[in-house]
């Protein structure tokens, strides 16, 4: 027999993950995708423009995840405590912003010996994107655990 917590975790993770892909690949604007990682040293663009674009993306990303999580749990008849749902969404939003500013993940990749991988862009692979997505999956799992607890 599956526990209520395990069922809540599975539902929360599936809803968060699906919403993340929709938010990152359909909801995010081209401008946000191009601008969110900009820093003063990047193509003459300002850090402020990058921060604004990233914040706007994270706002729509979080709204998409919130709608999927709250609506999906309700449709499934799975109860999620509002404080835990809010904490899960805050974790997802905060860590998403960090990753999508790009420089923090580049630094982490370099510090952990993945500096070459983060720059990989051949053989059909994009190392930076793969590291970004694995970061998001990690924190979506943690967020689902928060909802389930």
Backbone bond lengths (Angstrom), bond angles and torsions (degrees), N, CA, C in turn:
res aa  C-N    CA-C-N  psi(-1)  N-CA   C-N-CA  omega(-1)  CA-C   N-CA-C  phi
1 X - - - 1.457 - - 1.530 107.89 -
2 X 1.299 116.46 129.13 1.458 122.06 179.18 1.525 109.40 -79.09
3 X 1.316 115.60 139.27 1.464 119.60 -179.81 1.529 110.68 -76.43
4 X 1.320 115.20 158.79 1.463 120.58 177.35 1.524 110.16 -61.54
5 X 1.321 116.86 -40.06 1.473 119.68 179.17 1.517 111.72 -63.44
6 X 1.329 116.47 -41.55 1.470 119.80 179.32 1.532 110.31 -64.41
7 X 1.309 116.88 -41.46 1.473 120.24 178.25 1.522 110.40 -65.25
8 X 1.330 117.57 -41.17 1.463 121.70 179.12 1.530 109.75 -64.29
9 X 1.344 116.82 -41.95 1.461 120.68 177.89 1.531 110.70 -61.33
10 X 1.330 116.50 -48.90 1.467 120.32 -178.07 1.524 110.94 -60.22
11 X 1.317 116.43 -44.51 1.466 119.93 179.19 1.521 110.84 -64.54
12 X 1.326 116.65 -46.50 1.470 120.50 -178.41 1.525 110.96 -62.48
13 X 1.329 117.22 -43.73 1.462 119.56 -179.36 1.523 111.11 -63.72
14 X 1.325 116.70 -46.74 1.468 119.70 -179.19 1.527 110.65 -60.69
15 X 1.316 116.97 -42.22 1.467 120.73 -179.12 1.530 111.57 -68.01
16 X 1.334 116.86 -44.12 1.469 120.82 178.95 1.526 111.14 -63.52
17 X 1.333 117.11 -43.31 1.468 121.43 -177.30 1.517 111.36 -66.27
18 X 1.324 117.09 -45.78 1.462 120.30 179.79 1.523 110.21 -63.39
19 X 1.317 116.45 -44.51 1.465 120.38 -179.97 1.526 111.05 -63.99
20 X 1.323 117.23 -35.60 1.466 120.58 179.31 1.521 111.03 -62.73
21 X 1.327 117.10 -44.34 1.464 119.59 178.76 1.521 111.43 -64.24
22 X 1.318 116.95 -41.99 1.463 120.18 178.09 1.525 109.82 -63.00
23 X 1.321 116.77 -46.44 1.469 120.92 -177.58 1.525 112.14 -65.42
24 X 1.325 116.83 -40.49 1.465 120.42 -178.65 1.521 113.13 -73.76
25 X 1.325 117.25 -34.58 1.456 119.31 -170.79 1.519 115.10 -109.39
26 X 1.327 118.74 -17.63 1.463 121.52 179.60 1.521 112.49 -117.60
27 X 1.315 117.75 -41.16 1.472 120.80 -175.60 1.528 111.25 -81.35
28 X 1.309 117.28 -40.39 1.467 121.33 -179.10 1.533 109.94 -59.20
29 X 1.321 116.20 134.49 1.459 120.23 178.73 1.530 110.49 -79.37
30 X 1.314 115.66 159.76 1.465 120.15 175.90 1.525 110.09 -60.49
31 X 1.332 117.00 -40.54 1.462 120.12 178.76 1.526 111.13 -59.90
32 X 1.319 117.01 -45.15 1.466 119.94 179.46 1.526 110.56 -61.72
33 X 1.310 117.23 -44.79 1.462 121.68 -178.95 1.525 111.65 -61.61
34 X 1.333 116.78 -40.54 1.471 120.83 -178.70 1.524 112.70 -76.10
35 X 1.324 118.00 -29.78 1.457 121.96 -167.87 1.528 114.13 -102.74
36 X 1.318 119.00 -26.94 1.465 122.76 -168.58 1.526 115.43 -58.80
37 X 1.303 118.65 -23.93 1.449 121.04 -179.92 1.519 114.47 -99.89
38 X 1.321 117.26 5.74 1.471 120.26 -175.40 1.524 111.83 -71.75
39 X 1.313 113.14 141.27 1.462 123.22 175.54 1.524 107.36 -129.11
40 X 1.292 118.12 169.89 1.468 121.46 -175.89 1.523 112.85 -54.86
41 X 1.308 117.29 -30.56 1.463 119.98 -177.84 1.523 112.98 -86.87
42 X 1.329 118.47 3.04 1.469 121.92 -175.21 1.523 110.94 -103.24
43 X 1.307 116.21 106.96 1.469 123.40 172.93 1.526 113.10 49.66
44 X 1.317 117.49 33.02 1.450 121.02 176.27 1.523 114.98 72.43
45 X 1.322 118.01 4.47 1.459 120.60 -179.91 1.528 109.48 -85.45
46 X 1.316 115.34 153.94 1.460 118.90 -176.93 1.521 111.82 -87.05
47 X 1.331 114.85 153.47 1.453 120.82 173.39 1.514 110.58 -60.69
48 X 1.337 117.04 -34.65 1.464 120.45 -179.21 1.525 110.58 -61.68
49 X 1.326 117.30 -41.27 1.467 120.28 178.70 1.527 110.17 -63.24
50 X 1.315 117.10 -41.00 1.461 121.25 178.00 1.519 111.89 -64.45
51 X 1.326 116.26 -44.20 1.476 120.09 179.35 1.521 110.99 -63.52
52 X 1.337 117.17 -42.09 1.475 120.36 179.09 1.529 111.31 -63.61
53 X 1.319 116.56 -45.99 1.464 120.20 -179.75 1.526 110.80 -63.63
54 X 1.312 116.63 -40.77 1.461 120.26 179.99 1.533 110.34 -67.19
55 X 1.316 117.30 -42.78 1.468 120.93 178.86 1.529 110.88 -62.38
56 X 1.335 117.03 -40.79 1.466 120.56 178.75 1.531 110.22 -65.26
57 X 1.324 116.78 -41.49 1.463 120.18 177.73 1.528 110.53 -63.63
58 X 1.322 117.40 -46.35 1.467 120.97 -178.49 1.531 110.74 -63.93
59 X 1.322 117.59 -33.43 1.470 120.10 177.57 1.530 110.83 -63.99
60 X 1.338 117.34 -46.14 1.469 118.88 179.81 1.527 110.96 -72.90
61 X 1.314 117.15 -32.88 1.469 122.53 176.28 1.525 109.66 -61.08
62 X 1.326 115.96 -48.03 1.463 121.03 -178.46 1.526 111.10 -67.66
63 X 1.314 117.10 -39.44 1.464 120.15 177.57 1.535 110.45 -63.07
64 X 1.325 116.93 -39.34 1.456 120.97 178.23 1.522 110.32 -65.30
65 X 1.331 116.87 -45.17 1.462 119.77 177.67 1.520 111.53 -64.38
66 X 1.321 117.60 -39.86 1.469 120.79 179.96 1.522 110.70 -62.69
67 X 1.318 116.76 -45.87 1.463 120.29 -179.88 1.528 110.80 -62.08
68 X 1.324 116.37 -43.82 1.465 120.03 -179.86 1.521 111.28 -66.38
69 X 1.324 116.63 -43.26 1.462 120.52 -176.75 1.527 111.71 -68.62
70 X 1.312 116.60 -51.75 1.466 120.48 -178.50 1.530 110.45 -65.73
71 X 1.323 116.84 -47.98 1.460 120.63 -179.66 1.522 112.49 -66.05
72 X 1.317 115.78 -43.62 1.461 119.89 -179.27 1.515 112.72 -65.35
73 X 1.316 117.08 -44.66 1.467 119.51 177.71 1.525 110.83 -60.95
74 X 1.331 116.55 -41.20 1.468 120.43 179.16 1.534 110.83 -63.20
75 X 1.329 116.55 -45.56 1.473 119.93 179.09 1.526 112.15 -62.45
76 X 1.324 116.08 -34.03 1.456 120.44 -179.82 1.526 112.54 -82.38
77 X 1.326 116.31 -9.30 1.460 119.69 -177.09 1.514 112.57 72.14
78 X 1.334 115.75 25.56 1.464 121.92 179.55 1.513 107.86 -101.07
79 X 1.299 115.91 126.65 1.454 120.57 -177.01 1.528 110.85 -85.76
80 X 1.313 115.91 127.40 1.464 121.68 174.98 1.517 109.14 -120.70
81 X 1.317 116.48 124.12 1.461 119.64 179.48 1.522 109.37 -65.53
82 X 1.336 117.26 129.60 1.473 120.32 -177.31 1.524 113.66 -53.81
83 X 1.319 118.20 -39.02 1.468 119.86 -179.26 1.522 110.98 -66.14
84 X 1.306 117.29 -36.38 1.472 120.72 179.05 1.531 111.22 -73.91
85 X 1.329 115.97 -38.63 1.468 119.85 176.37 1.528 109.23 -62.47
86 X 1.323 117.26 -44.15 1.472 121.20 179.02 1.525 111.06 -63.29
87 X 1.321 117.09 -42.40 1.471 120.46 179.00 1.527 110.77 -64.57
88 X 1.332 116.88 -40.61 1.464 121.19 178.72 1.527 110.89 -62.91
89 X 1.321 116.11 -44.60 1.470 120.34 179.74 1.530 111.06 -66.56
90 X 1.319 117.17 -36.79 1.472 120.53 177.87 1.526 110.48 -64.75
91 X 1.333 117.06 -42.57 1.466 120.42 177.54 1.524 110.40 -62.20
92 X 1.313 116.51 -46.89 1.455 120.47 179.91 1.532 110.98 -60.99
93 X 1.315 116.94 -44.94 1.474 121.03 -179.35 1.525 111.80 -63.89
94 X 1.324 116.27 -48.74 1.468 119.87 -177.33 1.514 112.87 -62.53
95 X 1.320 116.68 -44.29 1.465 119.75 -179.65 1.528 111.12 -73.34
96 X 1.320 116.92 -28.24 1.465 119.50 176.70 1.531 109.90 -67.32
97 X 1.316 116.52 -42.77 1.467 120.53 178.56 1.535 109.88 -59.91
98 X 1.337 116.71 -46.47 1.471 120.63 -179.57 1.530 110.23 -57.07
99 X 1.321 116.43 -48.46 1.467 120.02 -177.56 1.522 111.64 -65.72
100 X 1.319 116.55 -42.23 1.459 119.53 -174.18 1.525 114.21 -77.04
101 X 1.301 117.78 -9.58 1.469 119.35 170.38 1.524 109.53 -76.85
102 X 1.304 117.13 -9.20 1.467 128.32 170.68 1.522 115.04 72.08
103 X 1.297 118.99 -46.37 1.462 120.92 -176.18 1.540 112.27 -60.67
104 X 1.335 119.59 -41.93 1.473 118.12 178.53 1.537 112.98 -59.01
105 X 1.333 118.07 -40.32 1.463 119.14 179.04 1.524 111.70 -71.42
106 X 1.328 117.04 -34.90 1.470 119.42 175.71 1.533 110.26 -60.97
107 X 1.320 115.49 -43.73 1.474 119.53 179.06 1.522 111.34 -65.05
108 X 1.342 116.82 -42.54 1.458 120.65 178.44 1.524 110.14 -63.71
109 X 1.316 117.67 -41.71 1.466 121.22 178.58 1.524 110.53 -61.17
110 X 1.302 116.95 -43.63 1.466 120.90 179.23 1.530 110.48 -64.66
111 X 1.322 116.76 -44.20 1.469 121.61 -178.25 1.523 112.47 -65.38
112 X 1.331 117.54 -25.99 1.467 120.92 -177.90 1.529 112.63 -103.90
113 X 1.334 116.31 15.12 1.458 120.05 176.71 1.516 114.71 80.56
114 X 1.320 117.36 16.02 1.469 121.55 179.77 1.530 111.11 -107.30
115 X 1.324 117.28 19.72 1.458 121.15 -177.64 1.512 113.66 -59.17
116 X 1.331 117.36 -36.70 1.468 120.09 177.73 1.519 110.83 -73.15
117 X 1.330 116.34 -39.59 1.466 120.25 -177.84 1.521 111.51 -64.08
118 X 1.328 117.60 -39.38 1.467 120.50 -177.77 1.530 111.11 -61.74
119 X 1.326 117.03 -25.50 1.465 120.76 -179.54 1.530 112.90 -97.04
120 X 1.329 117.67 -1.06 1.458 121.71 179.62 1.527 110.00 -61.93
121 X 1.312 115.70 126.43 1.472 120.02 -179.55 1.520 110.96 -145.66
122 X 1.331 116.69 34.99 1.456 119.31 176.11 1.524 109.78 -138.95
123 X 1.298 116.82 179.40 1.470 123.15 -175.84 1.528 111.00 58.82
124 X 1.336 116.35 30.66 1.458 120.45 178.95 1.517 114.55 74.52
125 X 1.326 116.82 14.12 1.466 120.26 -177.53 1.519 111.14 -117.91
126 X 1.317 115.10 155.29 1.455 122.09 173.67 1.527 106.14 -135.37
127 X 1.312 115.71 101.09 1.458 120.99 -175.25 1.515 113.74 -59.47
128 X 1.329 117.20 -42.56 1.468 119.97 -179.33 1.525 110.66 -61.45
129 X 1.325 117.10 -43.36 1.462 120.87 179.68 1.535 110.94 -64.41
130 X 1.319 116.93 -43.47 1.460 120.17 -179.36 1.534 111.36 -64.10
131 X 1.317 117.44 -41.50 1.462 119.92 177.15 1.529 110.75 -66.21
132 X 1.327 117.12 -39.52 1.463 122.05 176.57 1.525 110.33 -58.72
133 X 1.321 116.28 -48.85 1.464 119.87 -177.54 1.528 111.93 -66.66
134 X 1.320 117.98 -39.06 1.467 119.00 178.69 1.526 110.90 -65.75
135 X 1.329 117.39 -35.24 1.469 122.20 174.85 1.523 109.81 -60.52
136 X 1.338 116.67 -47.52 1.463 120.97 179.50 1.534 111.37 -62.30
137 X 1.322 117.52 -42.33 1.464 121.07 179.86 1.532 110.29 -61.64
138 X 1.321 116.33 -42.31 1.468 120.54 178.58 1.522 110.95 -57.05
139 X 1.325 116.89 -49.56 1.455 119.68 -175.45 1.532 112.61 -78.43
140 X 1.326 118.09 -23.42 1.476 119.41 172.15 1.526 109.58 -70.03
141 X 1.329 116.73 -34.86 1.467 119.95 175.01 1.521 110.07 -64.28
142 X 1.330 116.87 -45.40 1.461 120.50 177.41 1.529 110.80 -61.61
143 X 1.324 116.98 -40.62 1.465 120.55 178.56 1.526 110.88 -63.06
144 X 1.334 117.21 -41.48 1.461 120.68 178.39 1.524 110.80 -64.88
145 X 1.330 116.95 -35.83 1.469 120.06 176.00 1.527 111.10 -64.41
146 X 1.328 116.56 -37.07 1.465 120.23 176.94 1.519 110.04 -63.27
147 X 1.321 117.49 -45.16 1.468 121.17 179.17 1.537 109.90 -61.15
148 X 1.324 116.35 -39.56 1.458 120.92 -174.47 1.524 113.85 -76.07
149 X 1.302 117.29 -25.55 1.477 121.07 -173.91 1.522 112.94 -61.01
